[in-house]
Structures are given as C-alpha cells and as structure tokens.
Amino acid sequence: MWLISTVSWKWTKHGLIYFHSYTMGLLQISLALGIFCASSVVGFGVDPALRINLFDELTLGQGFDGVTQVQGFHGESRAFHFQGSSREVKAPAELSKQMVHKLRGKSEFTVLVTVKQEHLNSGVILSIHHSEQRFLELESSGQRSEVRLHYRTKGQQAHTEVFPYSLADDQWHKVSVAISASHVILHVDCNRIYERVVEVPYMNIPEDASVWLGQRNAAHGFFKGVMQDVEIVVMPQGYISQCPDLNRTCPTCNDFHGLVQKIMELQDVLAKTSSKLSRAEEKMNGLDGCYCERTCTVKGVVYREDEGWTDGCRNCTCTNGTVQCEAITCPPPQCPATTAPAYVKGSCCMECQPVCLFGGRELVEGDRKAVRDSAGRCLLFECRDRNMHRVVPSEPCPELNCPESEQITLNDRCCKVCRGHDFCSEGHGCVEHSDCVNLEAGDCCVCKDGFRPLREDNAYCEDIDECADGFVECDSKSTCVNLPGWYHCECRDGYHDNGLFSANGESCVDINECKTGRNTCANDTVCFNLDGGYDCRCPHGHNCTGDCIHDNKVKHSGQIWVLDSDRCSVCSCQAGQVMCRRMVCDCDNPNADLFCCPECDPRLSSQCLHQNGLLTYSSGDTWVENCQQCQCLQGQVDCWPLPCPPVDCEFTVVPEGECCPRCVTDPCLADTIRNDITKTCTDEHNISRFSGSSWIKHGTECTLCQCKNGHICCSVDPMCL
C-alpha cells in the first residue's frame, strides 16, 4: 500500500532523497534494493537460468565448417579455433529465440569471453541483430587496435562505443563488457580498462533476431583465432564470475535507474493516467512481434526489395532495406529545330522542349511573360504547345503593405511584390544538397557547404572531395579523410588527438611509445621517444665501439635487420646505437611485405565485398557506409564510426541523410537529450515530473507528453488513433 503526501526532495551525498511523498513506497524500494544487493554479492555461483553459454547452446564442433576444437587457455571448458571465411556459425531460429528471450528488456548484463585473436585480424566475437539493426555486438579490430560495442538506444538510434585497446596480438586475454543501464565497464585480464557513461541500450530485441558467433553474418566480420568461455550473464556485475577477486559495488547504476523509474510510475498513478499509458505500451509491444518486409522509404514512398527508381540526379535501388544510389551522367542534348534544351521538374538532365517566339525572344514550355497593352493593362502569357496563350488571373492582385517605392515589377507575373519578397516559399527546384536563396526579383539555388553543383542551376549537388581536390591542408601530423559534406584530418601513426579535435589536425600530438610501452626495444637498450616514433639506443658507456648488442647478439655498425618478435619493424645499428622504426610501405615495390603492408596487396583473394554485395574493393581501399568509415585490408572489412565535430549545446538532432548531430534550440525537435532529473516539468495537474518521464495529457486519449529538461513536449500518438 502506497502512502502519498506532498512532494519534497533534495540531493545529498548519498544520492536522491525524497521526503513526505511516497514515504512508504520509497521505504519498500530501499528494502528491496538492500535485499537485492545482499543476494547479489553472496557467493560466486551463477544461476543457470541467468547464464547463456554460447558454446554449449550451439554445440560447436558438430556441423560447423571452419571451427575446430583445440587446447584452450585452461582445461576446464572447451575452446574452438575459428578460421577461414566460409563458415556460418549461426544459432538455429528456435535456439536464437530462447537466447533472445533471456536478454529481452534487460538493462544489466555482462558479455564474457576468453580470446586469442590473430595479429591484425578485425572480427566480430558475438552479434545479435535483426536485419541491419545491431542490438548487441562485440567486435575487436586489430587493424585499429580497438574494442567496439555496437547497440541501439531507446530512440532506435545506432550507437557504437569505441575502446582503444588491442586484443589481436596472438595472446590469451580474458575480456568482459558489463552493462548496467547507462554504465559500461570493460575489463581485460581482470583489470578495469575503461568505465563509461553511455546512452541506455535498447534491448527489446525482436524474437526473430539472429545470433552469430565469430562473425557478423555470412559474408562479413570474420573473427580469426581461438575463443573459450563465451557467455552472457544476465545479472549485476557479471564479471565477478570471470574474476572473483574484483571489487563489487552496490547498488549498481541499473538499481538507481530502477529507483528513478519507480518514482516516475508513482507520478503516473498520482496523475491518474497510468492505465491509459499501459494500454498504449501494450499496443507498442505488440508490434515487436510483427514481421516487416525489408523495404525502403524515401520521401514518403515505400519501395520493395530490389525495386529501382530515379531520385533527382541519382539512380537508386532498394537493397536489403538500404537505399543504394549512383549519380546519373547526362549526355549533351541534341535538340532538333523549334526545340531547345531545358530542365524539367523531376528530371536531372536537360530535355528538348518546344519553344515559343514572343517579342523577339525564345521561351521554352511553361515560361511566362508579362506585357502591358496600350492602355497600360498587364497581360500575362504562357508558352504551351509552341504557342503563347493568354493566362487569365483567377483572383485580383493582393494588397501590398509596403510603399510604392518598395514595390517591384516582375517579368513573369502581373502582380507586383514588395522588395524582400520570399520567392523560395512559393516553391523552388532546389532538390539535393541545395538551398534556395531569395534574390531581388526571384530566387536561385546554392549548393550547401561542402557540396558542388551537378547542374548549371545548382539544383542538384554532390559532395566535394576536399582531400583529393587539394582544398585542405592538414597538419603534417595528420592525413586528410573525405566525409559527406566535410572532411576530417586524422592523426597519423605515432600520433593521437589531445582532445581539442581541431579541424586541420593541429591537435594531433606525439604518442610517447616509451612511456606507454608501445615499443619493441629489447631489455639491453633504452627507448628514446621521437616525434611520431621512437628509437632504441644503447645506454651510455655500454659497448661504444660502434657495434651494438641486441637480443644478446652482436650487430655491427651499419647492419640492418628485421626484429624476430615483429617482422614489421626494421632496426639498424648506428655508432653503437640500435634504432628501430616501423617498416615504410612502398606499394610500387613488387617485393613489399604484404603482411606488414596489407594495403599493397593486389591479389584477388585480398579483395573485399561491399556490404550491399554489389561492389568489390581492393586491399587498402576506404569508403563510407551507413555513417561508418570502412577499409578493406587483405580480404577483411573493418568499419568504425565517422568522427563528428563536437557540438556544445544541450539539444541535438541528426537530420535525415546526415551522420553527425546538429544543435537545435527547440528541445521538442531534438532526438538526443542528456536528461537532467533536477530539471522538472509541471503538468496540467500541477504535478512535478522528472526529465524523461512521459504521460497522457489530461482530457485526451492520444496526446502523449514528455518532460525534456524542464520543457514539456506533446504530440499525438499515431498508433492510438
């Protein structure tokens, strides 16, 4: 039984404390949290109902090509070697349904795995996805030394959390990724490496989602190496089952999120709208089980799989639910007499149009001309079917609210307009990456920043490759990477960004390989950091005859050799000093080491297939796909999130067709808000509501309101009508 009185709350060093209102309710919640915490830290055993062991569930070794059982990190469980790219380690539909059922709706779980990944391999350890929507995917990139966690947020936005760390070193590692609401912790070898605050994962996974192990799908993301103990533990601080000596905290971030959610539910009870909201939630949950054909929606039109259409200056096709487009190349028009080339609405290329002769000028089909007769009356004519036809106005000219000196006479209409008239609002032909700009007596199209015209009238524009065209001069410590509408100066090897993210790469600073341990200096040499690299030198006073001692072997002055531990590093002995550098890749050299220089690999076996299955890339090629930058290296595709410029604002939105957020002042238009529960809203019942809470507006059935950092945003729920 809940006891309700006046609402009063404040922050203390112990967290959010409520007084008076919901007194008995919060007491019950606190007791429940205490009991939960007590039970969660007693013992290290895991209830089998809370554990998903992928190897046991999939019965690996039975019918899976490219997977063989091998000796693991320990002998207490089976280990499997994943090799090749002609395998399909996918859970059967019924088994996937059972595993997804354990995860659906959960906001606290841990992914555990013990891995030994091949050097430079970039592959997916575990992937749970539906169509192109990745609900939970753990990926390790040896090419960029990153661990990536892919998931979807509550607003159905794809999100990738990147942890700079290399697992692909042919060494055994125990890895755990623990998710507790908006809290993510990465442990490697029982060491806490990263702790992040992120958007809460959306785990309402469809029942027909696919579960893959060691790959994203049948064609991409192949993990190469050995895996053991691949598990998902649906409980708080699941990493304890892998590393029992790690510290535990109570309550967890998910517990606090649960407490806030309970308070929001009590607010709905107080506002007497919880029953209506529950019915709306039931309708929404019912949609999760519906099968939807993979279609593409463009400008309100739904296209089926493999259906093609023309969109402005592009030929497009719906492929696997994704729109794929190619630019149209317009041939020069060859128009016969009495016709002239002109742009037609809905077409990219010029078409031959009939012309009319009027007052010594040629007008094409649809052009209008205003003239005045001897009495001073304005007559409007339009070119149709090679003849000028009189256009009779359907209504008189509107009254203008500007002085006569500010009124403008136009050539294509009889009615005057005021100076500064908004011609763009009357309709314009600026279509793709183009903006309409008002002029003195009309309007024109101007390409957006970062785009150039495909036509003379600027109605259709394409991305400018600032890097290839030489418009950008990146700092010497960075390289230019072209992106849609802009560019990015990416730090070169041996450098990293200092957090300022300057546009021209000036924020790239040297990585101190000596301090970070990212060097190959032997025990008998001393590491000296250099700008963009490092040197291994003989200590002062040790063997200064000109020869060098390296790995207990004598190297003569001037001698060059390749490290035994790293074939991609070349060392030389110079006057008693050992100097080592990363091998420089020269793709014009036919003897280039393809292991160290995969971007130079010309073999067909090293080519990659594009995500749409239609394009083929050579090793070293890069491209942009679904707001990710991808690269092909020796037959492996590795993709990572596009870098976006930082936005310093409270409310952001990602416009359709773009990848990076933009600032907006209206919180109701924003799709990303960092909810601050201290910024409350007062609803129509004078009830205080937390930011992030939602309710049905009083007196309506279908108007859903939401509190966004002190702003109330209401909209009609179309599923309710």
N, C-alpha and C positions, 0 to 999 in steps of 0.2 A: 504494500500500500504506500503510495507516494504522498508526502505532506508538502503542500505548496504554499508559500507566502511571498513577501516582497523579494525582488531580485537585488542582490548586492554581491559584488565580487571584487577581488584585487589580486595582484601578483605578489608573491613572497619568494623568499629564497628556496622554498620547497615547491614552487610551481603555482598553478592557478588554483585559488581557494575561493569557494562560494560560501556565502553566509545567508541564513534565513531561507532563501528559496531552495527548494528541492533538498531540504536538510536530510530527511530520511533517505531520499534517493541516493544522494552522494555518499551517505554512510554505507548503504548497501554496495555501491560501486567500489568504495575503498576497501571494504571487506573482501569483495570478490577479487580485486587486484591483489590483495595480500595473500589470499589463498592460492591464487594462480602463481604468484611469484614463488611462494614456498614450494609448490609442487614442481615448478619448472627447474629448480636448482638442486633437487634431491636426486642423486644418482645420475649415471651417465647413460643408462639404457634408453632406447628409443622404442616407443610403441610401434609395432609393425604396421598398424593402421596409419601411422603418420610418416612412414618411410616409403619411398619409391626407389627400388634398386633397379636401375636400367638394365644391367647385365642379366639379372635373374628374370626380369619381366620379359626381355626379348629372347631369352635362351640363346645367346650368341654361340657361334660355333656350329649351329645347325641350320644350314641352308643359306648362309650369308657369304657371298664371294668377297674376297679381299679382306677378310677378317680371320685371323688365326690366333689360337691360344698360345701364350708364351709365358716365360718366367716374369713375375711382376716385382714390384717394389718390396713386397713381403709375400709370404706363402699362405696367408690366412684366407685369401679370396682369389678368384680367377682374374687374370689380366689378358688383354687382347691387343694384337698388333693390327692397326688399320693401315692399309697400303693401297696404292693404285687409285684410279678414278673411275672404275667400272663396277661400283658397288652401290647397293641400295639398302642401307641399314635403317629401315623404317618399321615402326610398330604397326601391326595389323589394326584395322579400324576398331574392333571391339576392345583391344588392349589399349589403344590410344584413348578411347572414351573413358576407360576406367582410370587411367593415369590423370587425364584432364579433370575428371570429377574430383580427385583429391586436391587439385590446385585451384579449382574454380572459386573465385570470390575471396581467396586467401590473400592477406597482405603481410604475412610473416612466414617466411620460409628460407631455406638455405640450399644452394647448389654445391655439392661436394664432388671432387674428382682428384684422383692421383694420376699425373700425366708424365710422359717422357716424349716430348714433341721434337720432331726432326728439325734440324737447323734451317732457318729461313722459311719454314712452312707457315702458311696462313690458312687456318681451317676452323670450322665450327665444331665445338665439343658437343653441344646439345642445342636443339632447335625445336620449339613448339610454335607452329604458325598455322594460320588459316589463310589460304590464298597468298597474297603478298603481305599480310599483316603478321608481323613477328610479335607474339605475346611474351615470349621468353626465349632468349637465345644468348648463349655464352660462346664467345669467339676469341681466339688467340691469333694475333698477327705477328709472325716472325719477321716479316719484311719491315714493319714499322715499330716493332717492339712494343706492342700494345695488347692489353686485355680489354675486350669490349663487351658490354652488357646491353643488348637490344630489348626494348619492351615498348608497350603502348601506355599512354597516360589516360586519365579519366576522360579527357576531351577527345579521345580517339586519335591523339597525335603520336606519330612515331618518335621515339626518343632513343638515343644512343649515349651511354655513359662510357667514356674512354679513360682507362687507367694505364698510363705509361709504364709498362713492365714487360720484360721479355721472358716468356716461358719456353720458347722454341730454341733450346740450347743443348738438346740431347742429354739433359739431366732430369732426374726424377724430381717432381715438385708436388706437394700436397696443396691443393687450391680449394678455397671456399669463398663463395659470394653470398653473404647474408643480407636479406632484405627485410626490413621492419618498417612498414608504411613508407615514410619519406626518408628513411635512413638506409644507406648501403655501406657494408664493410667488406673489404677484400683482404683475406688472409692468404699468405703464401708461406708454406713450410712453417706454419703455426706462428708467423709474425704478422702483426697488423700492419698492412702496407698503406691502405687508403681507407678513409672514412668520409663519406659524402652525404650531403642533404640534397635530395632529388625530388622530382615530381613523383607522386604516389603511383606505382604501377597499376594498370587496369587489368585485372585478372578474370574478368568474365569471359572466359575462353569458350568459343563455340564447341559443341560436342563433337563435330566432325573435323576438329583440328588435327593436324598431322604431327607426329612425334618422330624426330630423326636423331640419330646418334652418329657423331663423327662426320656430319655433312649437313648442309642446309637443305638440299634437295638432291634430285638425281643427277644434277649437272654442275653444281657449284658448292664451294666451301668445304672441300675435302680435307679433313684432318689426317695427318700422316704421322704416325708414331704409336706409342703404347698407352692405353688407358686402363685404369683399375679403380674400383670402388666409385663408380659414377652413380650418385644418389641425389635425390631431392628429399629433404627433411622438412616436413610442414610443422614446425614448432619454433618457439623463440630460441635464438642463439644456437642454431643447429650446428655451428662449427665446433661446439663442445664435444660432439660425438667423434670428431676427427682429431681434435687436440684437447684432451680433457683438462690440461693444466692452464688453459687460457682463462682470463678473468671473465666473470659474468656480471651483468648489471640488471637491476630490477627496480622499478618497472622499465619495460622497453619502450622505444619510440612508438611502437604499434599500440601499446597499452594506453599511452597518452592520447593518441589519435582516437582510440576507442572511447575514452572518457569524454572527449570533446563531442564525439558523435552522440553519445548518450544524452548529453546536455541539449544538443540540437533536437533530439527526438522529444525531450521533455518540453521544449519550446513549442513544438508542433501540437503536443497534447494540450498545452495551455491555450493555444490559438484555435483549438477545435477543428484542425484541418488534417490530422494525421490519417484519418480513414480515406479521404479523397486522394491524398498523396499515395497511400498504399495501393489503391486501385490503379492509379496511373503507373506506378512502378511494376505492378503485375503485368500490365499491358506491354510495357517495355521489355520485361524479362521474357515474355512470350515470344518476342521477335528474335531472341538469340537462337532459338532452335529452328528458325526458318531457313530453308536453303535459298540462296540467292545466286542467280546465274551471274557469271563474270561478265559484266557489261561496263561500258564507258559512258559517262555522262559529260557532255560538252555543251555549254550554253543552253542548258535545259533540254537537250535532245539526247535520248538514250540510244546507243549503238551496241549491237550484239557482237559476240566474238568473231573476229576476222572480217568484220564489216568495214568497208573503206568509205571515205568521204573527203571532200575538199574543204579546207578551212582557210579562207583567205589565200595566202601565198604558200600554203603547205598542203601536201597530200598526206592524209592521216589514215591510220588503221588501228582498230581496237584489238590488241593482242594481250591475252591473259589478264584482262581487266585494266590494262595500261595503254594510254594513248601514245602511239609512235608516229612521228611526223617527219617528213623530208621537204625541204624547200623546193618550190617549183621554179624551173628555169624557163623564162619567157622567150620565145623566138621573136625576131623582129617582124612586125606585122607587114604584110604585103597587101595593101588595100587597093581595090580597083577604083576607077573613076567614080565620081559622085559619092564617094565614101571617104572617111578619114579615121585614123586610129584614135580611140578614146577609151578611158577607163569606165567600166560599167560596174555598178554596185553589185557586190557579191562575187566578182571575178578579180583575179590577181593580175592577169595580163591584159594589155590593150586589145580591144576588139574593133573591127571595122564597123563604123556606124554611118548611117545615112546623114548627109549634110544638107543644110538649107542655106540659100543665099539671101541675105537680108541686109540692106543698106551697105552693100559692098563688102560684107563680112561673111565668113563661113561659120555657121553654127551647127553643132552636132545634135543628134537626137536627145531631146529633153532640155536643151538650153532655152532660156527665156531672155527676152529683150523688151525693155520698156521704152516707148517713144511718146512724143506729145504731138497732137494734131495742131492745126492752125488756130484752134480755139483755146489751146493750152491744156486740153484734157489729156490725161495719161492713158495710153493704150498698151496693154500687155499682150505679147505674142510668144508662142511656144513652138519649137521645131518638132513636128511629128510627121513621119512618113514623107520626108523630103519637102514638106510644105510648112509655111508658117501659119499657125491657127490662132485666132483671137481667143484670149482667156478672159472670161467674164468673171469678175470678183463675186464671190458668194456673199460677202458682207462688206460694209464700209470700213475704211481705214480706222484703226483705233486712235483715240485721242492721246496725244503725246503730252507728257508732263515736264517738258523741257522748253526753254525759249527757242524761238525760231533760228537764232544764230547757232544753236547747238543741234539743229536738225540736219540730217544727211539724206541726200537723194541717191538712190541706188540704181544700177543699170538693169537689174533683173527683177524689179518689183516696182509697183506704183506707189506703195505706201512708204512714207519717209520713216526714219527711225532716229532716235536720239543718239548723239555721239557716245560711244562706250557701250553700245548695244551688245548683248550677249548672243552672238550668232551661233556659238557652239551649242547652246541649249536648244536650238531649233533642230538639231540633228546634224551629224557630221559623218564623214567617211574614214575617220582615223581608227584603225582596227587593231593592228598587232604591234604592241610595244610602242605605240604612238599616242601623243596627246594633242588635243585640239587647242589652238591658240587663237583668240579673237584679234582681228585687225581693224583698221579704220572702217572699211566697207565690206567686211566679210570675215572669213576665218581661214586657217590653214593648219596643216598637220606638222608636228615637230616630233622627231624621234626622242624617246626617253634617254636619259643619261646612260651611256654605256652601250647604246644601240645605234646602227646606221641604216639608212633607207634602202629598201629593196626596189622601190619605185621612185620616179621623179617627184611624185606628190607627197612622199613621206607617209603614206597611209599604212604601209607595212614596213617593219624594220626588223633587222636581225642583230644578234649580239656582235659586238666588236671584240675581236681577239687582241686586246691591248698588248699582250706579250709578243705575239707574232708580228704585229704591225709596228712595234718599236715605240709605242706611246708611253711606255712605262720604263722607268729606270730604277730598278730595285737596288737596294744597298748591296755591296759586294759580298755580304754575308748571307744573302738570300737569293732565291730564284723566283721568277715570275710564274704564277699559275693562273690561267684564264678561268673565269667563272661567269655564269649568265648575268650580264649587265654590269659586271665589275671584274676585279682581279684581286689577287692576293699574293703578297711577297712571302714565300715560305722559306723558313730558315734552312740553310744548307747543312749537310752532315758536319757534325762537330760544333753546331750552334743550336741554341734554343731561345724561345722568346722569353723576355723578362717580365711579361705580364702586361705591358703597355700596348701591345698589338698595333704598332704604328703601321701605316699603310704601305710605306716604302721599304719596310724591313729593317729600319734603324734600331728597332727594339730587339733584334737578334744579338745575343751575346754568346761569348765563347763558353763551351762546356769544359769544365775542368776535369778531364779524364783521370787525372792523378788523384783528386780528392774523391771522386765518385766511384773509383775502381773500374772504370770502363777503359782499361788499357791492357796491353799484353806484355808489359815489362817483366822480365824474369827477376827472380829473387836477388840476383847479384848485380842488378842495375837499378838506377834511380830514375823515377818518372819525372820529367820536366814538362809542365804544361806549356803549349804553344797556342797561338791564335788559330783556332779551327783544327787543332790536332795536338799531338804530344810527341816527345822524344824519350827514348830510353838511353840513359847515359851511364857511363862507368863512373863510380864515385871517385872523387879527387884522391890522388895518391895510390890508386889501385892500378897496377899494370899500365903505366903511362908510356910504354914503348911504342905505341901505335897499334898494337894488336888489342883485341877485345876478348873477354871471357863471356860466353853466352851459353846458358844451359850446360855449364861445366865443360864447354868445348871452346877451343881457341879459334877465333875468327881473325884473319889477317886484315890489316888496314886496307880499305877499298873493296873488301869482299862483300857481296850482296847475296842474301839468301831469303827463303820463304820460311816463316815460322811453322814448326811442326804442329803446334796447337791451333794455328789459324792460318790456313793456306792463302787467305786474302790479305794478309799483312806482309809487307816486304821490309826487311831490315838490312842495314848496312853498317859496316864498321868504319868509322872515320876518326882517325887520330886517337884511338883508344876509347871512342865513344860509340855506343850502339844507338842507332837512330832507326825507329820503326814508324811506318806510315801505312795507311790503308792503300791497297793497290788502286792505281788510277785506271779507269776503264776507257779503253780506246776501241770503239766498235768498228773502226776501219781496219783494225789489225786482225787478220784471219786467225791468229793464234791466241786471241783473247780468251782468258779463262772464264767459261760460261757459268761456273759455279759462283765465282765472285762477281761476275758481271752479267746477271741474268737478262738485263735489258739489251744485251748484244746478241741474244740467242735467235738465229734465223730459222731454226728447224720448225717444221710443221707441227711436230709433237709439242712444241712450246707455245703454240698459239692458244688463244682463249676464245670461248664463245660468249657473245654478249648475252645479257640477261633475257633479251627477247628471242634469243635463239636464231637470229637472222644475220647478225654481223659477226665477223671474225677479226680479232686483234692480234697483232704480233707482240712478242715479248718486249716489254718496255713501254708499250702504248698506254696512254691515260685517257679517260673520258669521264663525263658527268652523267649520273643516272639517279633519278629519284632523290635529289638533294644530297647525293653522296659522290665523292671523288673516287674513281676506281682505277686500278692499274693491273695490267697483265704482266706477270713475271713467271716465265718458264711453265706456262700452262695453268697457272693459278691466278684466279681473280681475287684481289683484295680491295675492299671498299671501306672508306671511313667518312665520317660526316664532313660536309663542307664547312670551312671556317667562316664564321659570320662576324661582322664588325660588332663591337659591344654597343648595347643600347642602354642609355642612362635614363630610364623612365619607369614609371610604376605599371603602366598598362601597355601591352604589346599585342600585335596581331600579325600573322603570317598571311599576306594576300595570296589569293588563288594564283597558282602558276609560279610563285616565288618560293624561295627556300629560307630566307632569313627574316627575322621579326622586324617590324617597324613600329615606332611609337605612335600611339593614339591617345587623344585626350579624353575620349568618351569610354568609360570602363565597360559600358554595355556592348561595345563593339569588340572588346578585347577577348582573345581566346587564351591568353596566358596572364594570370594574376597570382602574385605571391600573397596568399591570404594572410592577413594580419587580424587575429581574432580580437585584438584590442580595439579595432575599428568596427563598431557595431552599427546596425540599422534599426530604425523604429518603424514597425509595420503599422497597418491600418488599425490594429487593436492596441497600439501604443506598447507593444511587446518588443523588448530589445532582443535582437538576433545577431548571432556571430557572423563574421565574414565567411562565406562559403555555404551558409545554410540556405535552403530553398523552401518555399511554401506555396500553397494555392491561395490566390488572393480572395479575400472575403467577398461573398456575394457572386462569385463566378465558379465555374467548374473547370475551365480550360486555361485560365491565365496563371502561368507559373512565374513566380517572383524569386529573385535571388539577391542576396546581400553580397556586394563586391566591395570590400574595404570601405564601408560607410556609404556606399551608393546602392540604391535599390533599382534593379533592372527587371522589368516584367515583359513577358512575351506570351503569345498564345501557343499552346502546345498543339501542333497539328495532329498528333496521334489521339488527342482527346476529342476532337470534333467529330 
